[in-house]
Amino acid sequence: MEDQRNNLCFACSPSNPIGFHLEFELQENVCRAFFTASENHQGWNGLMHGGLISTLLDEAMGQLLWRQKKIAVTAEIKIRFSLPVAIGEKLLVEAWETDSSRRLYKLSAAITLPDGMQAVTAEGKFLPAKLQ
């Protein structure tokens, strides 16, 4: 389902020179990737910017749907920040579907730190869409 219109996606495209270059895999209905933030991704000194953390979670949920051949756009995301995310830590980013209907996909996502603690969680709602 690769689409040339998405070849510069900030989160997942290897062609975007300033992007995250995330590489997701789908295993047992969970979509996951690893990411290590650099100094270019910080808000407060030494900590990853919250907006960029949100991007990781949104992308993980979107990738889950994409890999299940479900085309959808983000309708709503609720994010809970529980722990700071330090620059230079290898993060596990995961997403899974919680409930869905023909008209709305409901998903959850999390960012887990190297010590196994969940730093950030999200709940998302996605609307089915058609590519044009």
MIDOSE-1310 file (N, C-alpha, C; in nm, 2 decimals, decimal comma, always signed):
residues 132
medq	+0,08/-0,12/+0,00/+0,00/+0,00/+0,00/+0,09/+0,13/+0,00; +0,21/+0,12/-0,03/+0,30/+0,23/-0,03/+0,24/+0,33/-0,13; +0,24/+0,46/-0,10/+0,19/+0,57/-0,18/+0,29/+0,67/-0,20; +0,33/+0,71/-0,32/+0,43/+0,81/-0,34/+0,40/+0,95/-0,28
rnnl	+0,27/+0,98/-0,26/+0,24/+1,11/-0,20/+0,29/+1,12/-0,06; +0,32/+1,00/+0,01/+0,36/+1,00/+0,15/+0,51/+0,99/+0,16; +0,59/+1,01/+0,05/+0,73/+0,98/+0,05/+0,81/+1,08/+0,13; +0,75/+1,19/+0,19/+0,82/+1,28/+0,28/+0,76/+1,29/+0,41
cfac	+0,68/+1,19/+0,45/+0,62/+1,19/+0,59/+0,73/+1,22/+0,69; +0,70/+1,32/+0,78/+0,80/+1,36/+0,88/+0,83/+1,25/+0,97; +0,74/+1,16/+1,00/+0,76/+1,06/+1,10/+0,83/+0,93/+1,04; +0,79/+0,89/+0,93/+0,83/+0,76/+0,88/+0,91/+0,75/+0,75
spsn	+0,92/+0,86/+0,68/+0,99/+0,85/+0,55/+1,14/+0,86/+0,57; +1,21/+0,76/+0,51/+1,36/+0,77/+0,51/+1,41/+0,88/+0,42; +1,32/+0,94/+0,33/+1,36/+1,04/+0,24/+1,35/+1,19/+0,30; +1,29/+1,20/+0,41/+1,27/+1,33/+0,47/+1,40/+1,37/+0,55
pigf	+1,48/+1,47/+0,51/+1,61/+1,49/+0,57/+1,60/+1,54/+0,72; +1,48/+1,59/+0,76/+1,47/+1,63/+0,90/+1,37/+1,55/+0,98; +1,33/+1,44/+0,92/+1,23/+1,35/+0,98/+1,28/+1,26/+1,09; +1,19/+1,18/+1,15/+1,22/+1,08/+1,25/+1,28/+0,95/+1,19
hlef	+1,24/+0,92/+1,07/+1,29/+0,80/+1,00/+1,25/+0,67/+1,08; +1,13/+0,67/+1,14/+1,08/+0,56/+1,21/+1,06/+0,44/+1,13; +1,09/+0,32/+1,18/+1,07/+0,19/+1,11/+0,98/+0,11/+1,19; +0,85/+0,10/+1,16/+0,75/+0,02/+1,23/+0,74/-0,12/+1,19
elqe	+0,70/-0,21/+1,28/+0,67/-0,34/+1,25/+0,54/-0,38/+1,32; +0,46/-0,47/+1,26/+0,34/-0,51/+1,32/+0,35/-0,66/+1,36; +0,33/-0,68/+1,49/+0,34/-0,82/+1,54/+0,22/-0,84/+1,64; +0,15/-0,94/+1,61/+0,04/-0,97/+1,70/-0,05/-0,85/+1,73
nvcr	-0,09/-0,78/+1,63/-0,18/-0,66/+1,64/-0,13/-0,55/+1,72; +0,00/-0,54/+1,74/+0,07/-0,43/+1,80/+0,17/-0,37/+1,70; +0,17/-0,24/+1,68/+0,26/-0,18/+1,59/+0,37/-0,11/+1,68; +0,50/-0,14/+1,65/+0,60/-0,08/+1,73/+0,72/-0,04/+1,65
afft	+0,79/+0,06/+1,71/+0,92/+0,11/+1,66/+1,00/+0,16/+1,77; +1,13/+0,17/+1,75/+1,22/+0,23/+1,85/+1,26/+0,37/+1,80; +1,29/+0,46/+1,89/+1,33/+0,60/+1,85/+1,42/+0,65/+1,96; +1,53/+0,71/+1,92/+1,62/+0,78/+2,01/+1,62/+0,93/+1,98
asen	+1,57/+1,02/+2,06/+1,57/+1,16/+2,04/+1,71/+1,22/+2,05; +1,74/+1,31/+1,96/+1,87/+1,38/+1,96/+1,85/+1,53/+2,02; +1,95/+1,60/+2,03/+1,94/+1,74/+2,08/+1,85/+1,82/+2,00; +1,83/+1,79/+1,87/+1,74/+1,87/+1,78/+1,59/+1,85/+1,81
hqgw	+1,57/+1,75/+1,90/+1,43/+1,72/+1,94/+1,39/+1,77/+2,08; +1,47/+1,85/+2,14/+1,44/+1,89/+2,27/+1,35/+2,02/+2,29; +1,29/+2,02/+2,40/+1,21/+2,14/+2,44/+1,30/+2,20/+2,55; +1,27/+2,16/+2,68/+1,37/+2,20/+2,79/+1,50/+2,12/+2,76
nglm	+1,61/+2,18/+2,81/+1,74/+2,12/+2,80/+1,74/+1,98/+2,84; +1,78/+1,89/+2,75/+1,79/+1,75/+2,79/+1,66/+1,67/+2,78; +1,55/+1,73/+2,75/+1,42/+1,66/+2,75/+1,36/+1,68/+2,61; +1,29/+1,57/+2,56/+1,22/+1,57/+2,43/+1,10/+1,67/+2,44
hggl	+1,08/+1,74/+2,33/+0,97/+1,83/+2,32/+0,84/+1,75/+2,32; +0,74/+1,80/+2,39/+0,61/+1,73/+2,41/+0,53/+1,72/+2,28; +0,54/+1,82/+2,19/+0,48/+1,81/+2,06/+0,54/+1,70/+1,97; +0,67/+1,68/+1,98/+0,73/+1,57/+1,91/+0,70/+1,44/+1,96
istl	+0,68/+1,43/+2,10/+0,64/+1,31/+2,16/+0,50/+1,27/+2,11; +0,41/+1,37/+2,10/+0,28/+1,35/+2,05/+0,28/+1,30/+1,90; +0,38/+1,35/+1,83/+0,39/+1,30/+1,69/+0,42/+1,15/+1,68; +0,51/+1,11/+1,77/+0,55/+0,97/+1,78/+0,42/+0,88/+1,80
ldea	+0,34/+0,92/+1,90/+0,22/+0,85/+1,93/+0,12/+0,85/+1,82; +0,10/+0,96/+1,76/+0,00/+0,97/+1,65/+0,05/+0,88/+1,53; +0,18/+0,89/+1,50/+0,23/+0,81/+1,39/+0,21/+0,66/+1,42; +0,24/+0,62/+1,54/+0,23/+0,47/+1,58/+0,09/+0,43/+1,55
mgql	-0,01/+0,50/+1,60/-0,15/+0,47/+1,58/-0,19/+0,46/+1,43; -0,14/+0,56/+1,36/-0,17/+0,57/+1,21/-0,10/+0,45/+1,14; +0,02/+0,42/+1,18/+0,09/+0,31/+1,12/+0,02/+0,18/+1,14; -0,04/+0,16/+1,26/-0,11/+0,04/+1,29/-0,23/+0,02/+1,19
lwrq	-0,30/+0,13/+1,17/-0,41/+0,12/+1,08/-0,37/+0,09/+0,94; -0,26/+0,17/+0,89/-0,21/+0,16/+0,76/-0,16/+0,01/+0,73; -0,10/-0,05/+0,83/-0,05/-0,18/+0,81/-0,16/-0,29/+0,81; -0,27/-0,25/+0,86/-0,39/-0,34/+0,85/-0,48/-0,30/+0,73
kkia	-0,42/-0,22/+0,64/-0,49/-0,18/+0,52/-0,62/-0,09/+0,55; -0,61/-0,02/+0,66/-0,72/+0,07/+0,70/-0,67/+0,21/+0,68; -0,73/+0,29/+0,59/-0,69/+0,42/+0,56/-0,78/+0,51/+0,65; -0,71/+0,60/+0,74/-0,78/+0,68/+0,83/-0,70/+0,80/+0,86
vtae	-0,77/+0,90/+0,91/-0,71/+1,03/+0,96/-0,74/+1,05/+1,10; -0,65/+1,12/+1,17/-0,67/+1,15/+1,31/-0,79/+1,24/+1,34; -0,88/+1,20/+1,43/-0,99/+1,28/+1,46/-0,96/+1,35/+1,60; -0,90/+1,27/+1,69/-0,88/+1,32/+1,83/-0,77/+1,24/+1,89
ikir	-0,69/+1,30/+1,97/-0,59/+1,23/+2,05/-0,59/+1,29/+2,19; -0,59/+1,21/+2,29/-0,58/+1,25/+2,43/-0,45/+1,19/+2,48; -0,36/+1,27/+2,53/-0,22/+1,23/+2,57/-0,20/+1,26/+2,72; -0,14/+1,16/+2,78/-0,11/+1,18/+2,93/+0,04/+1,16/+2,94
fslp	+0,11/+1,27/+2,99/+0,25/+1,27/+3,01/+0,27/+1,24/+3,16; +0,34/+1,12/+3,19/+0,36/+1,08/+3,32/+0,50/+1,10/+3,37; +0,60/+1,09/+3,28/+0,74/+1,10/+3,31/+0,81/+1,18/+3,20; +0,91/+1,25/+3,23/+0,99/+1,32/+3,13/+1,06/+1,22/+3,04
vaig	+1,08/+1,26/+2,91/+1,15/+1,17/+2,82/+1,29/+1,24/+2,79; +1,39/+1,18/+2,83/+1,53/+1,24/+2,81/+1,58/+1,22/+2,67; +1,66/+1,31/+2,63/+1,73/+1,30/+2,50/+1,83/+1,19/+2,51; +1,84/+1,11/+2,40/+1,94/+1,01/+2,40/+1,90/+0,87/+2,45
ekll	+1,77/+0,86/+2,51/+1,72/+0,73/+2,55/+1,65/+0,66/+2,44; +1,67/+0,53/+2,43/+1,61/+0,45/+2,33/+1,47/+0,42/+2,37; +1,37/+0,48/+2,30/+1,23/+0,47/+2,34/+1,16/+0,36/+2,26; +1,07/+0,29/+2,32/+0,98/+0,19/+2,26/+0,85/+0,26/+2,24
veaw	+0,80/+0,27/+2,11/+0,68/+0,33/+2,08/+0,58/+0,22/+2,03; +0,47/+0,21/+2,09/+0,37/+0,10/+2,05/+0,23/+0,15/+2,04; +0,15/+0,09/+1,95/+0,01/+0,12/+1,94/-0,07/-0,01/+1,91; -0,19/+0,00/+1,96/-0,28/-0,12/+1,94/-0,43/-0,07/+1,94
etds	-0,51/-0,15/+1,87/-0,65/-0,11/+1,86/-0,73/-0,15/+1,98; -0,82/-0,07/+2,03/-0,90/-0,10/+2,15/-1,04/-0,13/+2,12; -1,10/-0,05/+2,02/-1,24/-0,07/+1,98/-1,26/+0,00/+1,85; -1,34/-0,06/+1,77/-1,37/+0,01/+1,64/-1,51/-0,03/+1,58
srrl	-1,55/+0,06/+1,49/-1,67/+0,04/+1,42/-1,65/+0,08/+1,28; -1,75/+0,07/+1,19/-1,73/+0,11/+1,05/-1,70/+0,26/+1,04; -1,74/+0,34/+1,14/-1,73/+0,48/+1,13/-1,62/+0,54/+1,22; -1,55/+0,46/+1,31/-1,45/+0,52/+1,39/-1,36/+0,41/+1,45
ykls	-1,23/+0,43/+1,43/-1,13/+0,34/+1,49/-1,08/+0,40/+1,62; -1,08/+0,32/+1,73/-1,02/+0,37/+1,86/-0,90/+0,29/+1,89; -0,79/+0,37/+1,92/-0,66/+0,30/+1,95/-0,60/+0,36/+2,07; -0,50/+0,29/+2,12/-0,41/+0,34/+2,23/-0,27/+0,33/+2,19
aait	-0,18/+0,41/+2,25/-0,04/+0,40/+2,22/+0,04/+0,44/+2,35; +0,16/+0,40/+2,35/+0,25/+0,43/+2,47/+0,39/+0,44/+2,43; +0,46/+0,52/+2,51/+0,61/+0,53/+2,49/+0,67/+0,48/+2,62; +0,75/+0,38/+2,61/+0,81/+0,31/+2,72/+0,96/+0,34/+2,72
lpdg	+1,01/+0,38/+2,84/+1,15/+0,41/+2,86/+1,24/+0,28/+2,87; +1,37/+0,29/+2,86/+1,45/+0,17/+2,87/+1,44/+0,09/+3,00; +1,40/+0,16/+3,11/+1,38/+0,09/+3,24/+1,24/+0,02/+3,25; +1,16/+0,03/+3,14/+1,03/-0,04/+3,14/+0,92/+0,05/+3,19
mqav	+0,94/+0,17/+3,23/+0,84/+0,26/+3,28/+0,77/+0,33/+3,16; +0,64/+0,34/+3,16/+0,57/+0,41/+3,06/+0,57/+0,56/+3,09; +0,63/+0,63/+3,00/+0,64/+0,78/+3,02/+0,52/+0,85/+2,97; +0,46/+0,81/+2,86/+0,35/+0,88/+2,79/+0,25/+0,78/+2,73
taeg	+0,13/+0,80/+2,75/+0,02/+0,72/+2,69/-0,07/+0,81/+2,61; -0,14/+0,74/+2,52/-0,24/+0,82/+2,44/-0,36/+0,73/+2,40; -0,47/+0,80/+2,38/-0,59/+0,74/+2,33/-0,63/+0,82/+2,20; -0,65/+0,75/+2,09/-0,68/+0,82/+1,97/-0,81/+0,77/+1,90
kflp	-0,87/+0,86/+1,83/-0,99/+0,82/+1,75/-0,95/+0,86/+1,60; -0,98/+0,77/+1,51/-0,94/+0,79/+1,37/-1,06/+0,77/+1,28; -1,08/+0,86/+1,19/-1,19/+0,85/+1,09/-1,15/+0,78/+0,97; -1,22/+0,68/+0,92/-1,19/+0,62/+0,79/-1,19/+0,72/+0,68
aklq	-1,10/+0,71/+0,59/-1,08/+0,81/+0,48/-1,05/+0,73/+0,35; -1,06/+0,80/+0,24/-1,02/+0,75/+0,11/-0,90/+0,83/+0,06; -0,80/+0,77/+0,00/-0,69/+0,84/-0,06/-0,74/+0,90/-0,19; -0,70/+1,02/-0,22/-0,74/+1,08/-0,34/-0,63/+1,09/-0,44
